[in-house]
Amino acid sequence: MRYIQRTLDQVIDQRIKAFNAICIVGPKGCGKTRTAKERCKTVIEFQDEEKRDGYLAVAETAPGLLLKNYKPILFDEWQDAPKIWGAIRKACDDSPEETGSYYLTGSTSRRGDTPHTGTGRISEMTLYPMTLWETGESNGSISLYETVADPDYTIDGIMTQLTLSDLFFAACRGGWPRCMALKEKEAQLEIAKDYYRQIYQHDISALDNVRRNPEWARALLWSYARNMATTAKKTSIYADVKATASVTDNTLASYIDALEKLFVIKDIDAWTPQIRSKTAIRSAKKHIFVDPSIGLAALGIQPDYFNNDLDLFGHVFENLILRDLQVSAFTHDARLFHYADDMGLEADAVYQLSDGRYALIEIKVGTNRIPDGERSLLKFKKLIQNYNKAALSNADHPRAVYREPDALIIICANATMAYTTKSGVKVVPAGCLRD
């Protein structure tokens, strides 16, 4: 199978100029090994059953020997041999002038028994499942980053042929590279289903060799799927599981922690500027799956189901776009938030660059909801303007002001053309989004 270019490639190409070792983490099956293999002359796979025992024996007693192979060297699933981390760290110290010699990949955020962090020597990055652009659903003609960063960046008139049915399928199939090697769509849908089963039956216990109840894990994933792309309280999620199981909150919290370490679920932090006095900002995190296909597998949903339930697809589509925005944010050293307060003001996403520039983003399925999204974004911008005006009203004792949004964006599922409204809101079809 040919290598499909990943958005993360540009991050790797940049960091490898400064670091001698790169550690790529992320969920199983997202393409970490293949991405690293494209750059390596030697591949050491610690989960290769034929060579595993030999590799582990050397890694335990004399890990430096494995570093004598032709470089660059890939150590796949390195956490199975944690001493290799220290050996690579020392090699980086011994040869500070070298760059790009070592690659490590891992399917969990668990580092095991490593006495050193690798800070300044081993650069860590996260690879997510493939975006709509990487899988080919999006034509990639619009850069979200450029839309925020460049006030002269033009999107108007750019077209897409992506349909809602295409997005239904893309959400259920997921961004798993293995799917790209399969011709039949039914076969492609099986990848996410199997991944979901492996998570609750095996991976959640194999993570740290702690035996966990598969049924509790399954019920937890089902509840998370029901609350996909919402700020549902953890107590509500726990209640779903406890309806059929006798389990404590502490135990369920440990299961969530394990799922996060496996890169299965992820929370989006709240953006919390104090722009409203006497108004409670909801600081609850928004719950998403690293890929919505996992949640849909947990719910047992097929693409055709959404023909009669666009409300549910609204949450699924938001998760899908937030997945892709996470990739864009990591690529461009940006951060991704959401906003909601008790007065009903909200933004599905806040995309903030490292220099403070940011976009307020609404994510909508239908073009008929674009006016609602536009009004919401303009209301948000007006609130910030009013706050700043009041903050500066007392010339003797001015308060701090907030930066106005650099872009107001609506990402729409079934829009066929990108355009800018008269009020300056940019409408971006999902089928045009790149990074």
N, C-alpha and C positions, 0 to 999 in steps of 0.2 A: 504494500500500500504506500502510495506517495505521501510525503510529509506535507501536512497542511500548515501553512504559516500561521503562527499564533501571535496575538497582540503582545504577549510577554516577551517575544523574541527581541523586540527593540529594547526592553529593560535589561535583558541578559547581555545584549551586545554593548550596552552602555556601562553596566557595572563590571563586566569582565575586564574593562580597561583599568579598573582601580583595585580589584580584588583578585587574589589567587585562588579563591574557592567560592563556589556558589552552591547554596542549599535550596532546592526547590521542593516545597511542601504543597499539599493539597489533597483532595479526595482521591480515593482509588479510581483508576480508570479514566482520569482526566487528561492523560497524555504527558505526565511528568517525565517518564523514562524515555519516551520517543523524542521529546524536545531536547533532553540532555544528550541522547545518543547521536543526534545530528551534529554534535560538536566534539565528540570524544573518539579517541583511538582505541582505548581499552575500556571494556565494560565488565564490572564485577557485580554480579547479581546475587545478593545474599539469600534470595528465595529460590534460586536455581537448585532443585533437589539433587541433581547429579553432582554439583560442586559445593553445595552448601556447607557440608561438614568440614571440608578442607579449608574453605574460605574462613569459616568461623574459628577454626583452630588457629590459623595464622593470625587472624585479627585479635584473638585473645592473648596470644603469647608474644607475637612480634609484628604488630600492625604496620610498622614502618616498611616491612618487606613488600606489602601490597602497593606501596607508593613508588616502587622501583620499576613499575610497568611503563609502557609508552604513554606519554601525556598528550592530551588531557585524559584523565581517568574518571570514569563514572562509578560511584558506589551506590547501587540501587537498593532501596530500603535499608539504608545504613544503620538505622536504629536497632536492627538485629545484632549489630556488632558495634556497640557504643564506643569502644576504645579507638575506633578509626577516627572519631571526631578529634580526640586529643592529638593523634598522630598527624592529622592534617593541620591542625592549629600550630603545632610545633614546626612543621615544614614551612608554613607561611611565615613564621618568625625567622626561620633560618635563611629563607630566600625572599626577603621583602621586595626585591626588585622584580620577581616573577609574577605574572598574572595569568589567570585562566587555566591553571593546571588541574584543578579538581572540581568535580561536580558530585553533589550528594542529592538523593531524592528520598522522600519519605511520605507515607500516607497518613501520618498523624502528626500532631504538634508536640507529641511526647518526645523528649530528648533522652530519656533514660538516665543512666548514671554518667553524666558528663561533668567533670569538675570545672570546666571552663565554658564560658558562653560563646566564645568565638568572635566577640565584638571587635570590629576593626579588621578582622581577618577573613571571616566566613560570612558572606552576605546572604541573607535569607529572603526569599520571595515566595509568594503564593500563586500557584496556577489553578485557575478555576475551570470548570467545564467550559466547553466552547461557546462563544457568543453567537448571536444570529448571523453576524458577519462571517465568523470563522466557519460556520456550518453551511454558509451559502444562501440562507434565507434572505439576508439583507445584502443589498448591492454595495454597501459600505461607502456611499457617496457623500455622507455628511458626518463630520467629526464633531462629537459633542464638546470635546475639549476646545476646539477652535471656535465653536459657537460661543463659548463663554469667554475665551481668552482674546479673541480678535473682534473688535467692534465692527470691522469692515468685512467680516466673513459672510459670504452670501449663500443662502440656501434656497432662495425663491426659484420655483419652477422645477426643482429636482424631483424625478418621478420614481415610483416603485410599482412592481406588479405583484407584490406579496399580498395574499388574501387572508381573510380570517381563518379559513379552513387550513391554510398553510401554517398559521400560528397555532391552531388547535393541535396539529400534529407535532410541531416543533416543541411545544410545551410538554407533551406526553412522551416524546422520544428523548428529549433532553439533549444536552451538549456533550455527549460521550463519544470520543473519537472512534471507538469500536463500531458505532453505528454507520460511520461513513464508509466502512468496508463492506457493508451489507446492501444488497440491491433491493430486497423485498422489504416493504414498509412494515409488514407484520413482524418480520424478524427484528427490525430495528427497535420496535416497541418492547421487545422482550428484554433488552439490555437493562433498562431502568428497573423493570420488575425484578429481575434477578439481583441487581445491585441492592434494591430495597430488602429483599429476603435475606441476603448475606449480612446486611447491617444488623438486623435484630436477632438473627439466628447465630451468628458467629463473631462478627467484627467487634461488637460492643463488649464482648467478653475477652476476645483475643487482644484487645488494646493494651491491657495491663495485667492479663491473666487473673482478673477478678470475675468470678462466675456471676453473671447477671441473668435475671429471668427473661427469657425471650418474649413471653407474652406481655410482660410489663413494658418492655422496650417497644413492642409492636403497637400497644395501646397508646404509648406516648407519641410515637410517630404519627399515628392516626389523629390524635388530638392536635398536634402541631399542624397537620395538613388541614384540618378544619379551620384553624386560625391563621392560615397562611397570609402573610402581608398585613397583619393586624397588630395592634398593641395589646392584645388580650393579656390579662393578668396571669401570672404563673399559677395562682390559686385556682383559676378556672380550668387551666390545662390539667393540673393535678386532679381536680374533681372529676374530670372525664375518666381518668385512669382508675381512680378510687371507687368509681361507680361499680366496677366489676372485679376489683382486686383489693386486698388488704395490704396496703403499702404506705410507708410514711413519706412525708414531704422531703425529709432529708435524703431518703433513698432515691426518690424521683429526681431531686436536684443533682445527685451524683450521676444519674443516668444522662441528664441533660449535659452535664459537664463532659461526659464520655462522648456523646454525640457531637459536641462542639470540637473536641480534640480530633475526632475522626473527620472533621470538615463535612458534616452532614447538615447541620443547622447553623444558622448565623443570625445574630441580632444587629439591627441597624440602630445606632445611637440617635438620641434626640438632639436637635439643635435648640439651644436654650438661651437666646438673647432676651433680656428683660425689656421688651418693647411695649409691654402692657402693664400698667400699674394695676394692682388689685385683681390681677387675672392669674389663675393658676396655669402654668405651662405644664403640659403632660410630658414628663421626662421618661415615661415608659419606653422601652425599646420596641422596635418593630421586628416581628419574628418572620424570618424567611428561611427557605431551604437553599443550600448552596446551588441546587438545581431543582426547579419545580417538579421535574419528572419524578423525583423521589416521593414527594408529597402526593402526587397523583397516583403513583403506584400504591401508596398506602391507602388511598381512598378507593382504589379499584376502578379508576375512571379511564375511559378510552376517548379518543378525539371526538367521535360523533356525539358524545354526551353533551358537549357544549353547544350543540345546535339548539338545545332547549333550556340552557342554563347559562346565559351570558353574565348573570350576576356573579356566579362563582368564577367564571373566566376572568372577570375584572380583577379579582384577587390573584389569580394565577398569572395573568399578564403582568401585573405589577411586580410579582416575584421574578418573573422572567426578565423584565427590564432592569430591575434592581440588581440582578445577577450580572447583567452586562455593564451596568454603571459601576459596579464594584471593580470589574476588570479595567475599565477606563480610569477610574480613580487611582488604582494601584499603578497603572502604567504612567500616569502623569503626576504622580506624587500629590494627588488630591485626596480629599476626604468626602465621605458620603454620609449624610444625615437625613432625618425626616423631622417634620415639625407639626405639632398639634397643640391647641390650647382649649380652655373651657368655654371660649366664646365662639367656637366652631371654625376658627381660622386654622388652616393647615396647608402643608405642602407635602406631596408624596415623597419628594426627595429634595435635598439641598446639596448641591454639588459645589464644594468649596476648594479652590486652588490654594497652593501653599502660600501665595502672596496676599491672600485675603479676598480676592475676587471670587464671586460665587453666582450660581444660578438657582432660582426657585423653579422646581419642575413639578408638573402635574402629569399623571399617567392615565390615559383614557383609552377605552376600547373603541367606542364609536365616535364618528365625526359629529354626531348630534350632541355630544357632551363637550365639544370644544368650547362653545360659548360659556358654559359653566366653569370650565377650567380657566378660561381667560378672565372672567370676573373675579374668581378666587385669587389669582395671581396679582391682578391689579389692585385688589383690596389690600393684599399683603404689602405691596409696594407703597401704597398710599399710607398705610399705618406707619411704616418706617419713616416716610417723609414727615408725617405729622409729629411723630415722636421727636425727630431731629429738630423740627421747627420749635417745638416746646422746649427742648433741651437748650437751645440757643437764645431763647426769649429773654433771659436774664443775662445781660452783657457782663455784669459784675461777677456772676457765679454760674457760668455755663456748665451744663452737664456734658458727659461724653455722648457722642453721636454714633449712630450705626451706619455702616456703609450700605448704600442702596444696592439692590441686586444688579449685577452686570448683564444678566440675561434672564428673561422670563420664557420658559420653554414648556410646550405641551408635546409629549410623545404619544402618538395615537396609533392604535393597532390597524385600523382599516382606512386611514388616510392614504391617498394615492399620490399626492403632490405636497411637497414642502412649500410653505409660504410664511410671510410675516403679516400679521394683522395690522390694521390701522393704528392700534394702540401699542404696537411694537412687540407683541408676543409672537414668538417663533414656533410654528407648528411643524414638528418633525415626524414623518412616518416611521414606524418601527422598521419597515423594510429598507430604510436608507441609513440607519444608524451604524456607525463604525466604532469609534472609541471616544 
